[in-house]
Amino acid sequence: MDIIASFFICFILFVLGAVKGIFVGYTLTCALVLFIAIAVFKGFKIRSVLKMVYDGGKKVFIVLQIFVLIGAIISVWMASGTVQSIVYYGLKYINANYFILSAFIISSIVSLLIGTSFGTVSTVGIALMVMARGGNVNTAAAAGAIIAGAYFGDRCSPMSSSANLVSTITSTDLYVNIKNMIRTSIVPVIASLVIYGLISLRFPMTSSGSGIGSDIALHYKVGIVALLPALIILVLSLFRVNVKLAMLISIAAAALISVTVQQNTPVETLKYIMTGYSMKNNSNLAAIITGGGIISMLKVSFVVFISSGFTGIFEGTGMLSSLEKYTAAPRSDAGRFCTAIIVSIVTAAFGCTQVMAVILTYTLMKKSYQYKGDESEEAAVSLENTAIVIAPLIPWNIAVLVPLTSLNAGFSAISFSVYLYLLPLWNLLMKIWKSGRIKSAK
């Protein structure tokens, strides 16, 4: 009973923190202290409990390393004109009658390349929203399409921290997981394209408005050279090169282009990598093309580490064992996946972060999937098709609060993030259908 009461207290704490705009790392730390106290009250020594926290956090060290590289790559891609070139060519070929569809496609491509939903939203997403407002497009629909596209890449990019987190905790191969993710998302993606096409016809762009493309061409040298860092990531990922090595090579190429093509000095480029990119002049782009940097990822890294610390406590003390008998009960694929959806909703609502949703769902479901052999891969794709995409559907979860804040959009945008709820629903229907076929065959 004390565990359930603690979860409820933490849930209230997270919601209040989100409403008040308190950094989620602070509320997570308070919650962690609470569970440390419970563990000590149950008879565990404080030193042992702290070691559990460290052991839990240690599991995501590889993800933290990738976070650092993500911060560096976003800023140096801006310094090299890579992000600007992607935006420039993407916006150049947008059909006004299919703006929302284009927003989904462009966000999906960019997120696939840079592997971060927040990075996508804070770059091309903001540019698209400026266009949407200038062209009198329904902003909720535009924001929903952008967020859905941003999480398309956040789910299956080799640079994605969430994809690497799932790969790490399930001890599975990242590229095998990506292949499975693509296979299970084909129909939801096609359905999303059709739906966004219909929504686009309902809310077309009535004026071109913003002139972002011309501003980019005025201040940056766009072209194939500027796109090379993105192409490097794409090509190396196709050859299954280690993601950290691929990112380092891309960073080096972008830094070289920043100096030789965009005329930034080596010192400026290094500064951008560390502290984030910002334009030197007062162009209208200054508020759009900005951000990234290794330092910007420190808070996110702290949240991920603290969230992972919960796993260490739960595993070391067996606090969740009373709940595992319920989550481990389903034996059919459909039953397990349905349970994973329910658990993901609860953990995403409780944890307020995508990381907590993934880790808690993993902790509660691992006995059901019995993480070994091929079943580990099944568990990995199940997490990707539930916790990863469900977290951005919870209004107070940081996975959607940050994008909505960046886009200056309301919660109604969540209803337009169709890909995020089509994906788990479609996979649930497919598993129910397959279970039915197996029963009828018997």
N, C-alpha and C positions, 0 to 999 in steps of 0.2 A: 504493500500500500504506500510506503514511503517513496518508492521509486515513481509510482504514478503521480503522487502529489508533487514530487520534484519536477517531473516532466511538465506538469501543469503550470507550476510556478515559473519555470524557464520559458514556457510558451507565452505567458503573459508578459514576461520581461522582454522577450524578443519583439513582441507586437508593439509594446509601449516604446521600446527603443526605436523601432522603425517609424512610428508615428511622430516621435519627437526629433527624429533626425540624428539620433545618437549613433556613432560609429559602431557597427555590429561587433567589432572585435572586443569592445568593452563589455557588451552584454554577454558575449560568448565566454569571456574570461570569468565574469561573475557566475555564470552557469557552471563552468568547469570547477570553480572553487566550491560550489555547492555540492557537486558530485564527489569531489575529493573528500569533503567533510563527511558525506554519507559513507564513503568507503572506509574512512578512519573509524567512524562510529560502529561499522560492522566488524571491526577488529583488525583491519589491515593497518600495517605500520605506514606512517606518513612517507618514509623514504621509499617504501615499496610502491606506494600509490604514485608518487612523483616519477618513479622509474617507468610505471605503466604509461603515464602521460607521455614521457619521452619516447618510449617504444612505439606508441601509437603515432606520434608525430613523425618519427623516423621513417615510417613507411612511405611518406609523401615527399621525402627529400628530393627525389628525382623530379617531382612535379614542381617543387620550389625552384629548382635549377632552371626548369623550362620557363617558369614565371619571369625570372630574371632576363632570360633571352627574349621573351615576348616583349617586355618593357623596352629592351634595347632595339629590337627589330622594328617596332612601331615607330619609334622616334627617328631611327636612321633611314627608314623607308620614306618618311616625310622629308628628311633632309636631302635625300637623293632624288626626290620627285616621283618615287614609285607609287605612293598612295595617290598623289595628284594625277598621275597619268592614268591610273585605273579609274578614278572619278571622271577625268576629262573624257576618255573614250566611252565610258559607260553612259555619261549624260549626253554625249554627242549623238548617240544613236537611239535615244529614248523616243518612243512614239507617244505623243500627248494623249492619245486615246487609250493607251495601255500603260499609264504611268505606274499604277500600283503593282501590276504584274512585273514591270521592269524593276521596281524598287525591291521586290522579292528576289528576282534573279540576280541583280547587281549585288545585293547584300549577301546572298548565298555564295556568289563567286569570291567576293572579297573575304568573307569569313572563312571560306575554304582555304584561301591563300595564307591569311595571317593567323587563323586558328583561334581567334578570340572574339566572343560576342561583344564585349565591352569596347574593344578596339574598333570593331566594325561600326558599331553604333556611333562611337565618338568621332569617326572620320566620315566615311561615305554616308552613314545614317543621318548625320546632322545636315550634310549637303543636300540630301534627298528631301529632308523635311523643310529646308529653306525653299526648295523648288516647289514642294507641295503647297506651302502657304502662299507663295507667290502666284501659283497657278490655280488657286481656289479648289484644291483637291481636299477631300474629306481627310482631316489630319489623323483621326483615329484609325481609319483604314490604312493610311500610309504608314503610320507608326507600327501597327500590327504586322504589316507585311515586312517591314524592315527588321523587326524583332524576330519574326519567324525565320527570315533569311539568315540573320546573324547567328541563330542557334543551329542552323543547318550545318555550318562549318564548325561551330563550337562542338558539335556532336561527332563529326567524322573527319576533321582535318588532322593530319599527322602532327601538326604543331599545337593542337588543342590541349590545354592543361587538363580538361575534364576527360578527354579520351585517354590521355596518358595516366590519369589517376585510376580510371577503371582498369586499364591494362595492368597497372602496378598492383592494385589490391586483389585482383583475381589471378595474378601470375599468368597472364595470357600475352600472346604476341599482338602488338599494336596493329600491324598491317593485316593480320588475319581478322581482327575485330573490325577494322575499317571495311574489309570485303564483306563481312556479315552485315554490317550496318547499311552499306549500300544496297545489298540484296533485299533487306527487309524494309527499305524506305522507297523503293521504286514507285509503287502504287500511290502512297501518300504524297510524294513529290508531284507526280502527274496530276493527281486530284487537286492539289494546292494550286498548280499552274492554271488549271481550268477555272477554279473558284476565283482566283485573283484576276483572271482575265475577265470574268463576268462582273466582278466588283469594279474593275477598271472602267468598263463600259457604263456602269452606274454612276461612277464618280470620275469623269475624265478631267484632264488638265485643260483649263480654259484659256490660259496664257502662259508663255514661256517664262516670264517673270525675272528670274534671279541673275542670269548672266554669269553664273559661277564658272562655266567652261572658259569663257573669254578671259576672266580674271586669272584663272590658272595658267592659260597660255601666255598671258602678259608677264607673269612673275616667275614662271618655271619653264625649263626646257623639257617638254614632254616628248615621248617617243619610245622606240624599241629599247634604246640604251637604258632609259630610266626604268623600264619594265623588267630588265634583266634580273634584279634580285628576286622578284616574284616568280619569274620563269625558272630560276635556279631551284627554288623550293619545290615547285611543281615537278620538275624533271627528276630531282634527287629523290623525292617521295615515291615516284613511279618505280625507281630502281631500289626502293626500300633501304635507302641510306639512313643511318641512325639520325633521328630527328634533331638531336642536339648538334651534331656535326653539320647537318644541312643548314640549320639556322645560323651557325657560326660562319659558314661559307657565304651565306646570303648577307649577313651583317658586314662581312669584310668587303664584299662586292659593292654593297650600298654605300659604305663609307668612302670607298674609292670614287664612286660616281658623284657622291656629295661634294668631294673636293675638286675633281677634274671637270665635271659637267655643270653642277649647280653653283660652283664658285664659292663654296664654304671653305673656311680654313680648317686645317686638321684639328686645331684646338677647339673651334666651334663645333665641329662634328663630334669630337669626344665629349664635349659638354652636353650636346643634344642627347647622346647615348646615355649619359648618366642622369641628367635632370629633366629630359624631355625637350621636344622641339617647339619652337615658337618663331614666327616670322619676324624679320628685322624691321619691317615697315608697318604702317597702319592700314594696310589693305583690308578690304571687307573679308578677305579670307582668313585674317589673323585669328578670328574667333572660331574658325572651323578647322583649319589645318594647324592643330596644336595638340600637344600631349605626348604620352609615352614616356620612356625613360626608365632606367633600372629603379630609381628611387620611388617612382610611382607604384611599383609593384610590391613594395615592402609591406604596406598595409594589407594588401590582398594575401601575401605570403603568410603574414601573421594570422589572419583569419583561417587560412587553410591548415596551418600547423596546430592552432588551438582546436579547431574542429576535429582534426585527426587524433588529438589527445583524448577526446571522449572515447574513441574506439579502444584505446589502450586500457582505459578504466573499465569499460563494459566487458572486454575480453578477459582482463585480469581478475576481475571480481565476480564475473558471472551475473551481473545485475540484470541482464536482459534474458536470462535463461528461462524465466517464468513466461516470457512472451514468445520465445522461440518455439515452444511446443505447439503454438497456434500457427505461426508462420511456416513451420516445417511440415505441417500436416498434409497439404496438397501433394499429390504424387503425379498427377497428369500435367502435361505441358500447359494446358489451358488454366488449370487450377493454380499452378505456380505463378503464371504470368498475371492472372487476375489478382492474386495476393500481392504480387510485386507492385501493381498499380496502386492498390489500397495503401500499402505500406509507404510507397513513395509520396503519396498525397499527405499522409500523416507526418512523415519525417520532413518533408519540404515545408509544411506548415509550422512544425515544431522548430526545426533547425534554422529557418530563415536564410539559409545559404544553400547553393547547389551542392557544395562539398559535403555539408552535413547530411543532406538528403541521400547522396550516394553512399556515404560511409555507413549511416545507420541502416539503410536498406540492405546493404551488403551484410552487415553484422546480423540482422534479423533473418535474412534469407539464405545465408550460406549453407546451413544444414539441409535446407530443402533442395538446393542445387548440388550439394556435396562437391565442392570445388575441387575437381580433379579430372584429368583427361579432357575429353570432349565436352563434359558437362561444365567445365570452367568457361569455355567459349560460349556456351549457351547462357550462362549466368552473366557474362560480360555484355553480350548483346541485349540481354533482358534489362540490365541497368541502363544501357544507352537508350533503350526504347521506353523507359519509364522515368526513373529519377532525373536523368539529364534533361528531358524535355518537359517534365511536369513541374519542376521547380520554377520555371519562368511563368507558370500559369497561376501561381499563388501570389495575390496582390502585394503582400507585405514581405515576400522573399526578395532578398537583395539581387537575385538573378533577374528580376524584372523591374525592381524599384530604380536601380541605377540606369538602365536603358530609358525608362519612362522619364526620369529626371533629365537625362541628357537630351532627349528629344522634345522635352517640354510638352508631353502628351499625358492624357488622363488614363484612368484604369480601363476605360471602354476600349482602348487599343488591344487589350488582352483577348477580347472576343474576336478580333480579326487575325489573331495569330494562328490561323487554321492548321498549318503544318504541325504545330506543337501538340494539338490534340487528335489530329487525324492519324499520326504515327502510332501512338499506343492503342487507339481504338481499332485500327486496321490489323495490327499484329494480334490483338486479342481475338478478333473475329476469325482470323486465319487459324489460330490455335484451336479455337472452339470447333471450327469446321473440320480440321484434321483429326481432332479427338472423336468427332462424330463418325468420320469415315472409318477410323480404327475400330470403334465399337460395332459398327454395322458389318465390318469385314469378319468380325468374330462370330 
